[in-house]
Amino acid sequence: MMQRTLNELRPGESATVRGLLPDNGRKIIRRLMDLGLTRGARVRCLFAAPSGEPRAYLIRGAVIALRREDAALVRAEGEEASA
């Protein structure tokens, strides 16, 4: 398994959240945690918009869309893609 950020997941890939990175005063960290992105949460990238942003993620049974800059704040341990 390799460490990376959530925005690096491709559609079909899953990962486990390992932590959140500083948001440089943007105050998005609390919102990400409220959405379920806490340590140990399993996340699956479902699909990306044609432009690549936003991406849809399955987190704790809910589908949420995240911008690339917000997904880049989530450290994750990824697993290989599944079909």
C-alpha distance (Angstrom), angle and dihedral (degrees) to the residues before:
residue distance angle dihedral
M1 . . .
M2 3.75 . .
Q3 3.79 133.8 .
R4 3.77 117.0 -120.0
T5 3.78 140.6 131.4
L6 3.78 126.8 -85.2
N7 3.80 93.5 -109.9
E8 3.81 88.4 64.3
L9 3.81 93.1 63.2
R10 3.78 114.8 106.1
P11 3.79 122.2 -144.5
G12 3.81 108.2 -74.8
E13 3.81 95.1 26.4
S14 3.80 123.5 115.7
A15 3.78 132.6 -157.8
T16 3.78 142.6 174.7
V17 3.81 118.5 -120.1
R18 3.81 111.9 -116.3
G19 3.81 99.2 176.5
L20 3.77 147.2 -52.4
L21 3.78 127.5 -89.2
P22 3.84 124.5 -135.6
D23 3.80 112.7 -81.5
N24 3.81 97.4 -150.7
G25 3.78 94.3 -119.5
R26 3.82 96.9 -48.6
K27 3.85 90.6 121.5
I28 3.81 93.3 -140.0
I29 3.82 96.4 122.7
R30 3.82 94.2 82.1
R31 3.82 90.1 50.1
L32 3.80 92.1 50.6
M33 3.80 89.7 51.3
D34 3.82 90.5 48.3
L35 3.82 87.8 54.4
G36 3.81 89.4 57.8
L37 3.78 100.3 -97.9
T38 3.78 95.9 138.8
R39 3.80 130.8 134.7
G40 3.80 111.1 -66.0
A41 3.82 96.6 18.4
R42 3.81 115.1 138.0
V43 3.79 114.7 -129.8
R44 3.80 129.9 -171.7
C45 3.80 123.7 -167.3
L46 3.80 105.3 -134.3
F47 3.79 103.3 -179.3
A48 3.78 145.5 -34.5
A49 3.78 129.3 -129.0
P50 3.83 113.9 -106.9
S51 3.82 89.0 -99.6
G52 3.82 89.0 52.1
E53 3.79 92.7 -111.5
P54 2.95 134.8 120.8
R55 3.78 105.2 25.2
A56 3.79 124.6 -158.6
Y57 3.80 118.1 -129.6
L58 3.79 131.4 -172.5
I59 3.80 107.4 -135.4
R60 3.82 123.3 172.0
G61 3.81 91.6 -23.7
A62 3.82 96.1 -47.9
V63 3.78 128.5 101.7
I64 3.80 114.1 -135.1
A65 3.80 133.1 175.3
L66 3.79 119.7 -135.2
R67 3.77 132.4 -172.7
R68 3.79 116.0 -123.8
E69 3.82 92.9 -110.8
D70 3.81 91.9 54.2
A71 3.82 95.0 44.3
A72 3.82 87.9 51.5
L73 3.82 88.7 67.4
V74 3.81 93.1 63.7
R75 3.82 115.3 87.1
A76 3.78 110.6 -151.7
E77 3.76 140.7 176.1
G78 3.77 106.1 -133.3
E79 3.74 133.8 -151.6
E80 3.77 128.1 -153.9
A81 3.79 119.5 -77.1
S82 3.77 118.8 -89.8
A83 3.77 123.1 -152.2
